[in-house]
Amino acid sequence: MLTIGVFLNALQKTLCESHVSSTQMQYYTLINKLSEHQYEKVMLPEPSSMENCMGPANSSVGMAIRLLYTELYYRHMHQHQMNVLLSQRIASFQNYVALFHFFSEPSKMTRPIILPQLWAWDLIAEFIYQFCDYATFRSKLVASPQTEILDKDPEARAAWSVPRVIAALNQIADPVKCHELGHYAFVGLCSVYCAICDYSSVVSLASKIELQNNRVYNSNFACLVTLFHRIGFAYMMLRRYNDAVKTFARILSNIQRMSRGVVRSQSVVTKKIDQNCKLLMICRELAPQRLPEDVQAYLREHYADKNVQLQNGNNAVFEEFFMYACPRFVPGCLPPPRSADAAEPASKEQQSVPQKQFQLFMRDASRQQSLSLMRSYLKLYTNMSLAKLAEYVNKDPETVRSELMCLNTSTHVLGDGVWVSNTDADIFIENDMIHVTENKPARRFSDFFLHRLQNLNPV
C-alpha cells in the first residue's frame, strides 16, 4: 500500500536524479491512490509531520519537496473538505507564492528541478480554482473572531487578491526559465483575465503565446481546450465574432484529428469541448461563415435541434448556451466580511455577474438579430437604392438609413489596431444608394475530401 512517506522518499530520489519521467509516474500514482483508499475521506498528514521524509531543508530538492507536498496537502483539503478555514486558504496562497518564486529562480538552485507536464498543469489549474473558490468564500464570509486576521495582517488581506494572483503568475510566465510551468502560466493568466472580465488583456496575451508546433500545449488536451476557450470567449465579448468562430473551430478541428478515446476519457476536456461547441454556434449566428467539414459534421450530429432554435432567434437558447459555457467570474475587488445580522449574503452580487455579462453580450447580439431581415436582402444585391430596401422591410427610408448605420457600426470592431468587419459583407451609402461589398473567402474543398478519405474503409 502506497503511503505518503513512501511517496516522498521516492520523489526525493527521482528529483535528485532529475528523472522527469519517474517523477511523473510517482505523481500520477499518488493522485490516483489518494482518491481511492486510505485518504479518500481523511486529510493527508500535515507537512510538519513529514519532515523526516523530505530531505535536507537547505537543499534545492528538500525545499522543492516541502513546497510541493504542502501544495498537495491544501489541494486535497479543498477537494475533500467542505469547510476550509480562512487561515488555511491564506496559507495555501502563501505557499503558492513561495512555490512560484522558487521555480522562477532556477539559477539559485543547487540542482535543477523540472516538473513533469501533468504536475505543472495541475499546479496552475488548482491555483486558478482556489482563486475563484476563495472569491466565493469571501463573498459569503461573516465577520467573526477568525476574520480579525484580515484587519490586522496586510499579507492576509492581500491573499488571493487579483493583483497578487496576476503578479504570482507573471513571475513564472517564462518558458525558458520555468519550462512547462512557464507555458502553463500564460493559460492561467488568460483564465484570471477572463474571470475579471478583462477581455482585452486576454487577446493581448494570446498574441504572445506560440502555439505552432508547441509540444507542451499540444500534448495536454485539458490545457489546450482551456486556452482556446478563454481566447475565443474574449473575442466574443469584444464583438470580434469572426475571430471567435475561427478560434473555436480551430480547437474543435484539432481535437477531431486527435485520438478521441484519449480525449473523451477526461471529463474536464469533455465539458470544455461542449462549451467550445456552444460558443461557436452562438458566434456563428452573429458572424455566418464556412466551417471545416469535420467541425460542421460534428455540430450537425450533436446539436442539430438547438442550432435550428438559434437560427430562429430563440433568446432562451442563447442564454442557456452562454450561462453554461461562460468562464467562472470573480469580482475585481473582494468584499469585506459581512456583518452577522446582514439580511442577504453578498454572494448574490457575485452570482449576478454572469447574468450581467450575458446582458452586455445580448445588447449587441439582439441588435444584429433584429437587422437580420435587412441583412438577408442586402446579400442579394451589390447595389440597391435606399427607397427600395425601405419598401421591402416596410419602413421609411430615413429609419432604414439609421438602422444601416447602426448595423455598420456594430459589425466593425478594433482588432490589433485595425478596424475589421464581423460579417461577410460591408455596406456603405452614397447618394441614397446602398453599396454591398462581400468579404467571402474562396471556398476550400480540401477539408471535405480529406474528411471523406479518412472515413473510407480499407479494402
C-alpha positions as CSV (number, residue, x, y, z in Angstrom):
1,M,0.0,0.0,0.0
2,L,1.4,3.4,-1.0
3,T,1.9,5.7,1.9
4,I,2.9,9.4,1.9
5,G,6.2,8.6,3.4
6,V,7.0,6.1,0.6
7,F,5.9,8.6,-2.0
8,L,8.1,11.4,-0.5
9,N,11.1,9.1,-0.3
10,A,10.7,8.0,-3.9
11,L,10.1,11.6,-5.0
12,Q,13.3,12.7,-3.3
13,K,15.2,10.1,-5.2
14,T,13.7,10.9,-8.6
15,L,14.3,14.7,-8.2
16,C,17.9,14.1,-7.1
17,E,18.5,12.0,-10.2
18,S,16.5,14.5,-12.4
19,H,14.3,11.7,-13.8
20,V,11.3,13.6,-15.0
21,S,9.5,10.5,-16.3
22,S,9.9,8.8,-13.0
23,T,8.7,11.9,-11.2
24,Q,5.7,11.9,-13.4
25,M,5.0,8.2,-12.6
26,Q,5.3,8.9,-8.8
27,Y,2.9,11.8,-9.0
28,Y,0.4,10.1,-11.2
29,T,0.3,7.0,-8.9
30,L,-0.2,9.2,-5.8
31,I,-3.0,11.2,-7.3
32,N,-4.9,8.1,-8.2
33,K,-4.3,6.4,-4.8
34,L,-5.4,9.5,-2.9
35,S,-8.9,9.2,-4.3
36,E,-9.2,5.5,-3.7
37,H,-8.2,4.1,-0.4
38,Q,-6.8,5.4,2.9
39,Y,-7.0,9.2,2.1
40,E,-10.4,9.3,0.4
41,K,-12.2,10.6,3.4
42,V,-9.4,11.8,5.7
43,M,-6.8,14.5,5.5
44,L,-3.3,14.0,4.4
45,P,-0.6,14.1,7.1
46,E,0.4,17.7,7.9
47,P,3.6,18.8,6.2
48,S,5.3,19.4,9.5
49,S,4.8,15.7,10.5
50,M,6.6,14.5,7.3
51,E,9.8,16.4,7.7
52,N,11.9,13.2,8.1
53,C,10.9,12.1,4.6
54,M,11.7,15.3,2.7
55,G,15.4,15.5,2.8
56,P,17.6,18.4,4.0
57,A,15.7,21.7,4.2
58,N,18.6,23.7,2.8
59,S,18.9,21.8,-0.4
60,S,17.0,22.5,-3.6
61,V,15.4,19.1,-3.6
62,G,14.4,19.4,0.1
63,M,12.9,22.9,-0.5
64,A,11.0,21.7,-3.6
65,I,9.6,18.6,-1.8
66,R,8.3,20.7,1.1
67,L,6.6,23.3,-1.2
68,L,5.2,20.7,-3.5
69,Y,3.8,18.4,-0.7
70,T,2.3,21.5,1.1
71,E,0.5,22.3,-2.2
72,L,-0.8,18.7,-2.4
73,Y,-1.9,18.9,1.2
74,Y,-4.0,22.0,0.6
75,R,-5.2,20.8,-2.7
76,H,-6.5,17.6,-1.1
77,M,-8.1,19.7,1.6
78,H,-10.0,21.8,-1.0
79,Q,-11.2,18.7,-2.8
80,H,-12.3,16.6,0.2
81,Q,-13.1,19.0,3.0
82,M,-16.3,21.1,2.8
83,N,-15.3,23.8,5.3
84,V,-11.8,25.1,4.5
85,L,-10.9,27.8,7.1
86,L,-9.9,31.3,6.2
87,S,-6.4,30.7,7.7
88,Q,-5.9,27.6,5.6
89,R,-6.9,29.4,2.4
90,I,-4.4,32.1,3.2
91,A,-1.7,29.6,4.0
92,S,-2.3,27.8,0.7
93,F,-1.9,31.1,-1.2
94,Q,1.3,32.0,0.6
95,N,2.7,28.5,-0.3
96,Y,1.8,29.1,-3.9
97,V,3.7,32.4,-3.9
98,A,6.7,30.7,-2.3
99,L,6.5,27.8,-4.8
100,F,6.3,30.1,-7.9
101,H,9.2,32.2,-6.5
102,F,11.3,29.0,-6.1
103,F,10.7,27.9,-9.7
104,S,11.3,31.4,-11.1
105,E,14.9,31.4,-9.9
106,P,16.5,28.2,-11.4
107,S,19.9,29.9,-11.2
108,K,19.8,29.7,-7.4
109,M,19.1,26.0,-7.3
110,T,21.9,23.7,-6.4
111,R,20.3,21.1,-8.6
112,P,17.8,21.8,-11.5
113,I,14.2,20.9,-10.5
114,I,11.9,20.3,-13.5
115,L,8.3,19.3,-13.0
116,P,6.6,16.9,-15.4
117,Q,3.9,18.3,-17.7
118,L,0.9,16.8,-15.8
119,W,2.1,18.1,-12.4
120,A,2.9,21.5,-13.8
121,W,-0.5,21.9,-15.4
122,D,-2.3,20.6,-12.2
123,L,-0.5,23.2,-10.2
124,I,-1.7,26.1,-12.4
125,A,-5.3,24.6,-12.7
126,E,-5.6,24.2,-9.0
127,F,-4.2,27.7,-8.4
128,I,-6.9,29.2,-10.6
129,Y,-9.6,27.0,-9.0
130,Q,-8.6,28.1,-5.4
131,F,-8.5,31.7,-6.6
132,C,-12.1,31.5,-7.8
133,D,-13.2,29.4,-4.8
134,Y,-11.7,32.0,-2.4
135,A,-13.8,34.8,-4.1
136,T,-16.9,32.8,-3.5
137,F,-15.8,32.0,0.1
138,R,-15.1,35.7,0.8
139,S,-18.5,36.8,-0.6
140,K,-20.2,34.6,2.0
141,L,-17.8,35.2,4.9
142,V,-19.4,36.5,8.1
143,A,-17.4,38.7,10.5
144,S,-16.1,36.6,13.4
145,P,-13.0,36.3,15.6
146,Q,-11.3,34.2,12.8
147,T,-11.8,37.1,10.3
148,E,-9.9,39.6,12.5
149,I,-6.7,38.4,10.7
150,L,-7.9,40.4,7.7
151,D,-7.8,43.6,9.7
152,K,-4.5,43.0,11.5
153,D,-2.4,41.4,8.8
154,P,-1.9,43.2,5.4
155,E,-0.4,40.0,3.9
156,A,-3.5,38.0,4.8
157,R,-5.7,40.8,3.4
158,A,-3.9,40.7,0.1
159,A,-4.1,36.9,-0.2
160,W,-5.9,35.9,-3.4
161,S,-6.4,39.5,-4.4
162,V,-6.4,40.0,-8.2
163,P,-3.1,42.0,-8.3
164,R,-1.3,39.4,-6.2
165,V,-2.6,36.5,-8.2
166,I,-1.6,38.1,-11.5
167,A,1.9,39.0,-10.1
168,A,2.4,35.4,-8.9
169,L,1.6,34.0,-12.4
170,N,3.7,36.7,-14.2
171,Q,6.6,35.6,-12.0
172,I,6.7,32.2,-13.7
173,A,5.4,33.1,-17.1
174,D,8.8,32.4,-18.7
175,P,9.1,29.1,-20.6
176,V,12.9,29.5,-20.8
177,K,13.4,29.6,-17.0
178,C,10.3,27.6,-15.8
179,H,9.9,25.1,-18.7
180,E,6.3,23.6,-18.7
181,L,5.3,25.7,-15.7
182,G,6.1,28.8,-17.6
183,H,4.0,27.8,-20.6
184,Y,1.0,26.9,-18.4
185,A,1.3,30.2,-16.5
186,F,0.1,32.0,-19.7
187,V,-3.0,29.9,-19.7
188,G,-3.5,30.7,-16.0
189,L,-3.2,34.5,-16.8
190,C,-5.8,34.1,-19.6
191,S,-8.2,32.5,-17.1
192,V,-7.7,35.2,-14.5
193,Y,-8.3,38.0,-17.0
194,C,-11.4,36.3,-18.2
195,A,-12.6,35.8,-14.6
196,I,-12.4,39.6,-14.0
197,C,-13.9,40.4,-17.5
198,D,-10.6,42.0,-18.8
199,Y,-11.0,40.6,-22.3
200,S,-8.6,43.0,-24.0
201,S,-5.8,41.7,-21.8
202,V,-6.7,38.1,-22.8
203,V,-6.4,39.0,-26.5
204,S,-3.2,40.9,-26.0
205,L,-1.7,38.0,-24.1
206,A,-2.8,35.5,-26.7
207,S,-0.7,37.2,-29.3
208,K,2.4,36.3,-27.2
209,I,1.6,32.6,-26.9
210,E,3.3,30.4,-29.5
211,L,1.1,27.5,-30.4
212,Q,2.5,26.3,-33.6
213,N,4.3,23.0,-33.1
214,N,4.4,23.6,-29.3
215,R,4.6,20.1,-27.7
216,V,3.7,21.5,-24.2
217,Y,0.3,22.7,-25.3
218,N,-0.4,20.1,-28.0
219,S,0.3,17.2,-25.8
220,N,-2.1,18.4,-23.0
221,F,-5.7,18.3,-24.1
222,A,-7.1,19.9,-20.9
223,C,-4.7,22.8,-21.3
224,L,-5.3,23.3,-25.0
225,V,-9.1,23.4,-24.8
226,T,-9.0,25.7,-21.8
227,L,-6.7,28.1,-23.6
228,F,-8.8,28.2,-26.7
229,H,-12.0,28.6,-24.7
230,R,-10.7,31.6,-22.9
231,I,-9.3,33.3,-26.0
232,G,-12.5,32.6,-28.0
233,F,-14.7,33.9,-25.2
234,A,-12.7,37.1,-25.0
235,Y,-13.0,37.6,-28.8
236,M,-16.8,37.0,-28.5
237,M,-17.2,39.6,-25.7
238,L,-15.2,42.1,-27.7
239,R,-17.6,41.6,-30.6
240,R,-14.9,40.1,-32.7
241,Y,-17.2,37.2,-33.8
242,N,-15.1,36.2,-36.8
243,D,-12.0,35.7,-34.7
244,A,-14.1,33.8,-32.1
245,V,-15.5,31.5,-34.7
246,K,-12.0,30.8,-36.1
247,T,-10.7,30.1,-32.6
248,F,-13.4,27.7,-31.6
249,A,-13.4,26.0,-34.9
250,R,-9.6,25.6,-34.8
251,I,-9.5,23.7,-31.5
252,L,-12.5,21.5,-32.4
253,S,-11.0,20.6,-35.7
254,N,-7.7,19.7,-34.0
255,I,-9.5,17.6,-31.4
256,Q,-11.3,15.7,-34.2
257,R,-7.9,14.7,-35.6
258,M,-6.7,13.5,-32.2
259,S,-7.3,10.2,-30.6
260,R,-10.9,10.6,-29.5
261,G,-10.7,7.8,-27.0
262,V,-7.9,9.6,-25.1
263,V,-9.6,13.0,-25.3
264,R,-13.0,11.8,-24.2
265,S,-11.6,9.8,-21.3
266,Q,-11.1,13.1,-19.5
267,S,-14.3,14.6,-18.1
268,V,-12.8,18.1,-17.8
269,V,-11.9,18.0,-21.5
270,T,-15.3,16.7,-22.5
271,K,-17.0,19.6,-20.8
272,K,-14.7,22.2,-22.3
273,I,-15.3,20.7,-25.8
274,D,-19.1,21.1,-25.2
275,Q,-18.6,24.7,-24.0
276,N,-16.5,25.5,-27.1
277,C,-19.1,24.0,-29.4
278,K,-21.9,26.0,-27.9
279,L,-20.0,29.3,-28.0
280,L,-19.1,28.5,-31.6
281,M,-22.7,28.1,-32.5
282,I,-23.6,31.4,-30.8
283,C,-20.8,33.3,-32.6
284,R,-21.6,31.8,-36.0
285,E,-25.2,33.0,-35.8
286,L,-23.8,36.6,-35.4
287,A,-21.0,36.1,-38.0
288,P,-22.0,33.5,-40.5
289,Q,-19.1,31.8,-42.2
290,R,-18.0,28.4,-43.5
291,L,-16.6,25.9,-41.0
292,P,-14.2,23.0,-41.6
293,E,-16.2,19.9,-42.8
294,D,-15.3,17.8,-39.7
295,V,-16.5,20.5,-37.3
296,Q,-19.7,21.1,-39.3
297,A,-20.5,17.4,-39.3
298,Y,-19.8,17.2,-35.5
299,L,-22.2,20.1,-34.8
300,R,-24.9,18.6,-37.0
301,E,-24.6,15.3,-35.2
302,H,-24.7,16.6,-31.6
303,Y,-26.5,20.0,-31.7
304,A,-28.9,19.9,-34.7
305,D,-32.1,20.8,-32.8
306,K,-30.5,23.6,-30.7
307,N,-28.9,25.0,-33.8
308,V,-32.2,25.4,-35.5
309,Q,-33.6,27.2,-32.4
310,L,-30.6,29.6,-32.5
311,Q,-31.2,30.3,-36.2
312,N,-34.8,31.1,-35.3
313,G,-33.6,33.8,-32.8
314,N,-34.6,31.9,-29.7
315,N,-33.0,34.0,-26.9
316,A,-33.6,31.3,-24.3
317,V,-31.2,29.1,-26.1
318,F,-28.7,31.9,-26.4
319,E,-28.9,32.4,-22.6
320,E,-28.7,28.6,-21.9
321,F,-25.6,28.3,-24.0
322,F,-23.9,31.4,-22.6
323,M,-24.6,30.6,-19.0
324,Y,-23.3,27.1,-19.4
325,A,-20.2,27.9,-21.5
326,C,-19.0,31.2,-19.9
327,P,-16.0,31.0,-17.5
328,R,-16.3,31.4,-13.8
329,F,-16.3,35.1,-12.9
330,V,-14.9,36.8,-9.8
331,P,-15.2,40.4,-8.6
332,G,-12.2,42.6,-9.2
333,C,-12.2,43.7,-5.5
334,L,-13.1,41.1,-2.8
335,P,-15.8,42.3,-0.4
336,P,-15.1,42.6,3.4
337,P,-16.8,40.1,5.6
338,R,-20.5,40.9,6.0
339,S,-22.0,41.5,9.5
340,A,-23.7,38.6,11.2
341,D,-27.1,40.3,11.1
342,A,-27.0,41.1,7.4
343,A,-30.2,40.1,5.7
344,E,-28.8,38.8,2.5
345,P,-25.4,37.3,1.7
346,A,-23.2,39.3,-0.6
347,S,-22.8,36.3,-2.8
348,K,-25.9,37.4,-4.8
349,E,-23.9,40.2,-6.3
350,Q,-21.3,37.7,-7.4
351,Q,-23.8,35.3,-8.8
352,S,-25.3,38.1,-10.9
353,V,-22.0,38.7,-12.8
354,P,-22.6,36.0,-15.5
355,Q,-26.1,37.4,-16.0
356,K,-24.7,41.0,-16.4
357,Q,-22.2,39.7,-18.9
358,F,-24.9,37.9,-20.8
359,Q,-27.0,41.1,-20.9
360,L,-24.0,43.1,-22.3
361,F,-23.4,40.4,-24.9
362,M,-27.1,40.3,-25.9
363,R,-27.3,44.1,-26.2
364,D,-25.2,43.8,-29.3
365,A,-26.4,40.4,-30.4
366,S,-30.1,41.4,-30.3
367,R,-29.4,44.4,-32.4
368,Q,-27.8,42.3,-35.1
369,Q,-30.6,39.7,-34.8
370,S,-33.2,42.5,-35.3
371,L,-31.5,43.5,-38.5
372,S,-31.2,40.0,-39.9
373,L,-34.0,40.5,-42.4
374,M,-32.4,43.7,-43.7
375,R,-29.1,41.9,-44.0
376,S,-30.6,39.0,-45.9
377,Y,-31.9,41.4,-48.6
378,L,-28.6,43.1,-48.8
379,K,-26.9,39.7,-49.5
380,L,-28.9,39.5,-52.8
381,Y,-27.5,42.8,-54.2
382,T,-24.3,44.6,-54.8
383,N,-26.1,47.9,-55.3
384,M,-29.6,48.8,-54.1
385,S,-31.5,52.1,-53.5
386,L,-32.4,53.1,-50.0
387,A,-36.0,53.6,-51.0
388,K,-36.2,50.0,-52.4
389,L,-34.8,48.4,-49.2
390,A,-37.2,50.5,-47.2
391,E,-40.1,49.2,-49.3
392,Y,-39.0,45.6,-48.7
393,V,-38.8,46.0,-44.9
394,N,-41.9,48.2,-44.6
395,K,-40.0,51.2,-43.1
396,D,-39.4,54.7,-44.1
397,P,-36.1,55.5,-45.8
398,E,-34.6,57.6,-43.0
399,T,-35.3,54.9,-40.4
400,V,-33.6,52.4,-42.7
401,R,-30.6,54.7,-43.1
402,S,-30.3,55.0,-39.3
403,E,-30.5,51.2,-38.8
404,L,-27.9,50.6,-41.6
405,M,-25.5,53.0,-39.8
406,C,-26.1,51.1,-36.5
407,L,-25.6,47.8,-38.3
408,N,-22.4,49.1,-39.9
409,T,-21.1,50.4,-36.5
410,S,-22.0,47.3,-34.6
411,T,-20.3,44.9,-37.1
412,H,-16.9,46.7,-37.0
413,V,-14.5,46.4,-34.1
414,L,-11.0,47.4,-33.5
415,G,-8.7,44.4,-33.7
416,D,-4.9,44.6,-33.5
417,G,-5.1,48.3,-34.2
418,V,-7.2,47.9,-37.4
419,W,-11.0,48.2,-37.8
420,V,-12.2,44.8,-39.0
421,S,-15.7,43.6,-40.1
422,N,-17.5,40.9,-38.2
423,T,-19.8,40.0,-41.2
424,D,-19.3,38.5,-44.6
425,A,-20.3,41.8,-46.3
426,D,-19.5,45.5,-45.8
427,I,-22.0,48.2,-46.7
428,F,-21.8,52.0,-47.3
429,I,-24.3,54.6,-48.5
430,E,-23.6,57.1,-51.2
431,N,-26.3,59.5,-52.6
432,D,-29.1,57.3,-51.3
433,M,-27.6,54.2,-53.0
434,I,-26.5,51.3,-50.9
435,H,-23.3,49.5,-51.9
436,V,-22.5,46.0,-50.7
437,T,-19.0,44.5,-50.8
438,E,-18.6,40.9,-49.9
439,N,-15.8,39.6,-47.7
440,K,-16.4,36.0,-48.6
441,P,-13.2,33.9,-48.7
442,A,-12.5,31.5,-51.6
443,R,-14.2,28.2,-51.0
444,R,-11.9,25.3,-50.0
445,F,-12.7,21.8,-51.0
446,S,-9.6,20.1,-49.4
447,D,-11.3,19.7,-45.9
448,F,-14.3,18.0,-47.5
449,F,-12.2,15.4,-49.5
450,L,-9.8,14.8,-46.6
451,H,-12.7,14.1,-44.3
452,R,-14.1,11.6,-46.7
453,L,-10.8,9.9,-47.3
454,Q,-10.3,9.4,-43.5
455,N,-13.7,7.7,-43.3
456,L,-13.0,5.2,-46.1
457,N,-12.9,1.6,-45.0
458,P,-9.7,-0.2,-46.1
459,V,-10.4,-2.9,-48.7
